[in-house]
Amino acid sequence: MLDMKQAAEHVLTLAAEKGHKDVDVVVERSESLDVEIRDAKVEKVEQSTSLGLGIRLLEEGRTGLASTEKLSQESIAYAFQNACENAKLQDPTQVEMLDSPSQIPDSSSLELYNSELDLLNADDLTQLGLSMEDAVKAADERVVSIPYLGVSRGHNESLLLSSRGISYGQESNEVAAWCGPLLQDADSRKSGMQIYHRREWDPQAGKRIAEKAVEKAAELLRASPISGGKLPVVLDEYMAPRFLGMFFGSFSAESAQSGMSRLQGRLGETIAIQELTLLDDPHRRGANRSCFLDAEGFLTKPLPLIEDGVFRNFLYHVESAKKENKGSTGHAVRGYSGGISTRSHNLVWPTGDFSLEQLCAQNRKCLLVTQLEGQAGCNPVSGDISIGVQGFLIENGRRIQPVDSITLAGNFFDVLLNVQGSGNTYQPELTHSFIPALLIEGLTVSG
């Protein structure tokens, strides 16, 4: 078996031997170790590794793709032959292979990897999990079970090489813990979920994670619906990224060109509040989607999607940019087993001046949303929103009652124009969506 670099170089050797000038190869490797805890015992330990190599070949405008999960010379040669044959079956496109940039920054400066995390073993993860379980049981006598409790660590590597001189590797890892206890008070049953997702190991974090999960469940016990109507809504710093993230695909040029984005033809228009500059930042240190090179070998750079409320940029890869006589914006993404598509890097919505409590006190009455219930009623193309939520009715800055069995309705593109305030902090877990708590007018609440 070849290692990742040897395997990628072997593809380029085959390309040179067969006279193919436009070939690139992606190699990806991921490892994970997961431990699940139940009743003071380890219920499951699962260790997994995935490895794959993907070949992309251009021949007279035709793209051939093939992949293999075996990094032997024989398997790679077979995959290369498949890529050649697949190219013959495709229609010509405007895609082209890029020359290597003159200088590519070192990906280690993005701070995506902590070598100490790779030293964690199953015993380390187990001890954190057991401490969470003990803390849950000690926190509240109304705990009836803990359906979700576990700890994991992951490690990912990727490598991109091309016949045009591109060579870029990146490595990242993380540790995660999750705790979801179920509490019961009379006929009311509620669960709370707390997730810890970081690049630092803290063996003392178990108690904090558990107590927060219990607190989330306990404060929603005896929740009930509220009367319908339009009501100011505050999304906390955990829910705002999830809520808005369902609709950010609208900024993809690829989506617009296929008629799947309401932003098609709206460049230069005001689509958001004047105070909003939404930045896609691929160089944010420690963020989940940071990179210096995209999947086609294009140098990434920060790009404003919205600037002072005005829609400024779509996200392009090479082919979608060629269709409009433009250049790529460095937003190509590709797994070893698929083709090129478009994806944002790290979306950054600027923080504001208010704490969560201050946002909730801006109106005499508002709804604070702390949980979302599925996405089935949300349409990422039209922007229509219909989603179940849980949270709290707030009056004069105070929590009056926990709320459930209600639905929020509206439209994403109206939301951008009706943000009345932003929180002053982002949620602390690893993410690619840096969006603070938001105060939004114009959404309809129905019981």
N, C-alpha and C positions, 0 to 999 in steps of 0.2 A: 504494500500500500504506500502511496505517495503522501507527503504532507500537503497542506493547503497550497503553499507557494510552488512546490514541485509540480503539483497537479495543474495549476494555472499555467505555468511555464510550458508544460507538455502540450497544452492546447495550442499555444502560440507556435511551438515547434512544428506541430502538425500543419498549422495554417501556412507557415513559411514553406514547408515541403511541398504543399499542394498548390502554392501560388495564390493563396487568398490574402488580400491586403487589408481587409476590414473585418476583424474578428475581435470580440472581447469576451471575457470570461469572469463570472462571479462565483466565488466559493464562500459558503456560509457554514458555520459550525455553531451549535448551541448546546449547552449542558444545563441541566437543572437537577436539584435535589429537593424533594418535597417531603415534609413530615406532617401527618395529621394525628391529632390527639382526641381521645374520647375516654371519659371515665378514668382519668389518671393513668392511662396506658397509651402506648403508641399503637394507633389503629392501622396506619399504613405508612410505609417508607417507599418512596418511588424515586429512582434515579434514571434519568433518560438523557440520551445524546442524539442529536440529529446532525447530519452532514450531507451537503449536497453541492454539486457543481453545475452551473448553467452556462451554456455557450450561445452567443448571439453572433450571427454571421450575415454580412451584407454582400449581395452579389447582384450587380446591375439594378440596384434599388429594391431588390427583394430581400426580405428578412427571413432567415432560418433560425429556429430556436430548438434546442434540445438540452436535456439534463441527465445527470446520473447521480446516484447516491453511493457509488463505489469509486474510490479514487485509485483505481488500478489503471495501468496503461491500456489494457484491453478494453475496459469499460469506457474510458475517455475516448479512445479511438472510435468505438461504436457510436457514442453520442455525437462525436464530430461528424461522422458520416451521415447520421440522421439529420443534423443541422443543415448539411449541404443538400440533402434530398428535400428537406422541408422548404428550403429557399426556392427551389424550382417550382413549387406548387403555389407560391404566393403572388399576389399582384404587386407591381412596382409601387413604391410610395416615395415621399420626399425625405425620408429619414436619411441621415448620414452619420458616419462615425467621426468622432472628434479627435483632433490632435491633442496631445498632452499639454496642459498648461506649463509654462516655463518654470513655475515654482508652485508646489503644493505644501501648505502648512502641515506640521506634524499633528496628527489627530490626538496625540496624548495631551496636548494643551487644552483640549475640550473637557478634561476631567471627567471622563465617563467610566473610568476603571479604578478600582481600589483593590490592590493585590491582597489585602488582608481578608477580604471576603472569600477568596478562593480557598482559604485555610479552614473555613468553617466545615465541620462534619455533622453527621446526623445527631450525635450527642449534644452538640451545641444548639442545634435547632430544637431538639426535643426539650431541653431545659427551658428554653424561652417559651415553648408551647405549654409546658406544665405549669410554669409560673403564671401564664395568662389564665389557665383553667382555675387554679387556686384563687386567683384574685377575683375572678367572676363570681365564684361561689361565696366568697367572703363579702362581696360588695352589696348584695341584696338578697334577702330571703325569698323574694318572689321569682327568682330564677328557677325555671322548670327544666331547662335543657340548654345545651350549647351545640346547635346543629352544625355550626361552621367554626372550626378552630384549627389553624395550621401555620406552619412556617416554611419558607422556601428560600433558596438562593439560586441565582441564575448567572450564566456567563455566556456571552455572545461574541463571535469574531466574524469579520467579513473581509474579503479581499477582492479588489477589482483590478484586472490587468487587461491591456489591449495591445493589439498589433501596432498601434500608433503611439506607443510609449507610455501610456497611462499605467501607473502603479500606485494604488492607494489601499491601505489597510486600516481597520478600525476595530477597537476592542472595548467592550463594556460589560459591567456586571452590576448586580443589585441583590438586595435581600428584602424579603417581604414577609409580613405576618398579617393574619386576618382573624377576627374574632366576632362571632355573631350569636350572642345569647338570646334566648327566648324567655320573656317574663310574662307572668300572669297575675292579674288582680281581679278577683271575682270572675266575670265573664269576658274581661278584656285581656287579650293576648297581643303582645307586640315584640318584635325583634329589633335589635340594634346591630349595626355593622360598623366596625372600625378597622381600617386598613392602614398598615404601616409599610411604606415602600421607599427605601432609602439606599444610599451608597455608603452608609456608616453602620457599623455593628454596635448595638447597645444592648448588652445582656440584661440590663435593668428596665428595658422598655415594656416588658410584659405587663406589669401592674398598671401602667398608664394606659396601655391599649385596652386592657380588660375593663378598667373602670370607666373609660370613655364609652365603650360599647354598651355597658350596662346603663349608663346615664342616658344614652340615646334612646334605648328601649323604654326605660322607666318614665321619661318625660312625655312619651306618647301614649302611655296607658290611659284608658278612658277617653281617647280622642273621639271626636264626633264631627259630622259635617257642619258647614256654616251656610247661611243663605247665599244665593247666587247674586251675580251682578259684577260690575266692573270695580276692581279694587286694586290699589297699589300693591305690587308684589316685590318682595326682596328675596333674591336667590342668594344663599350663602356662598362662601368661596369654594365649597366643594361642589355645589349643584350648578353654579353658573357655567363652569366649563363643560359639564355634561349636557346641560340644556342647550347652549349655543352650538356646541360641537357637532350636533346632529346636522347642522345646516351649512357648515363651512365648505362643503364640497362645491357650493355654488361659485366659488372663486377659481375653480379649475377651468382653464381655457378648453380643455378636452370636453368637459361637460357642456360648456356653452356652445361649442361647435356641433355637438350632437343634439342640441335643443333641450338639454336637461338642466338649464340654469336660467333663473329669472333675471340674472345680471347680464345676459347677452345683449349687446348693443348699448350698455349703460355707462361705459367708461366716461369719466368726466362729470358724471351726475352726482348730486348730493344724495347719499343713501343712508346717512347716519347723522347723529348729533355732531355739531361743529367741533366739540371738544375731543372727538374720537380720532386717534391715529392708530390703526390696527397694523402692527408690524409682524411680518414673518421673519424670524431671526434664527438662522441656521448655526450661529456661532455662540449661542448662549451656553455658558459653561455649566456642565452637569445636566442639561436638559435632555429628554429622551430621544429627540430626533436631531440632535446637533451633528453636523458633518461639514467638512470643507469641500467635499466633492459629491455630486449627485451620482445616480446610477449610470449615467451616460458619460461621466468624466468631465462634467462642466463645473467650474468653480462656483460655489454658492456665495451668496451675499445677502445681507438684510434687505428686505423688500417691503415697502408699505403697500398694503392692500387697500386700506382706507387712510386718507390723509386729510385732517381737519374736516372730517365728515364726507369727503369726496372720494368716490371710487376711482382708484388710480391704476391698479394692475391686476391682471389675471395671472395665474400660475401656468407656466409653459414648460414642456419638454421640447426636444428638437423637432419632432414631427408636427406637433400642434403649432409651434412657432412658425415653421416653414409655411403652413397653410395661410398665414396672415403676413408673410414677408417680414417676420420679426425674428429676434434671437431668443434662445432659451433663457429662462430665468433661473435655471438650476434646480428644477423641481421634479426631475425624473426619479422614479423609484422602481425597483425591480427585485424580486426574489429569484433564487436560482432556478425555480421551476416555472417561471412565468415570463411575460413580456414587460415592456415599459409602460408605465402609467404615471399619473400625476398625483403628488401628495404634498401638502404643506409641511414645513419643518416645525418650528416652535412659534405658535401664535401668541403675541404679547399684547394684551389690552392694558393700557396704563392704569396704575392705581390712582385712587382719588384721595380725598381728605377725611373720609369718614370711617370710623370703626363700624362693625356690624350693628352694634347697639345704636349708634348714632344714625345709621341709615334707617333703622326701624322706627326711629323717633321723628323722621322728617314729616310724617303725616299723622293725623289723629288716629287713623286706623289703617292697618296693612296686613298682608299675609306674608309670613316668613316661611319660605320653602326650604326644608332640610332633607327631603327624600323625594326621588322621582320613581314612578312605577311604570317601567316599560316605555317603549317608543313606538308602539304599533300605530298610534293615531297621528304621528308626525310625518309629514311629507317633505323630504329634503329638496325636492324639485320646486314645488309651489311655495314652500316655506310655511305651509299651514301647520298649526300646533294644536294638538289635543292630547293631553297627557295627564294621567293621574298623579297626584302629589300628596305628600304629608308635610305637616309643619305646625305653625302656631298662628293663631289670631293675635295681633298686637294692637293694643289701644294705648295711646299716649306713652309709647315707648315700653310698655309692660306686656308680658305674655299673659293673655287672658285665658286661653284654653288651647289644648292640643287639637289638631285638626287632621281628619283623614276622610276618605271616601269622597273626594272632590276632584274636579278636573279643571285644568287651565286651558284656555283656548285663545287663539290669536294668530299672528303671523310673524315669522322671523324678521321679515323686512320692515314691518312696523315697529318691532321691538328696537331695532337699531336707531330708530328716530324718536323713541320714547324712553330712553334711559335718562333718569333724573339724578342719578348719583352713583358713585363707585366707591367700593371699600378701599382700605389702605393697606391690604395685605393679600398675598396669594396663599392658597393651601400649601402645606409644607411637603407633600409627597412628590415623588418623581412624576413628572408630567411633561407633555408637549403643549399644553394649553394653559397659559398664564393669564387667567381671567379672575379678577377680584369679585367680591360680592357686588351685586347690582340691584339698584332700585329702579323698577320698571313700571310705567303707567300704561293703561290701555288694555291689559289682559282681562279676559272674562273668567270669572270663577263660577262653576256650576256644581251643585251637590248631586 
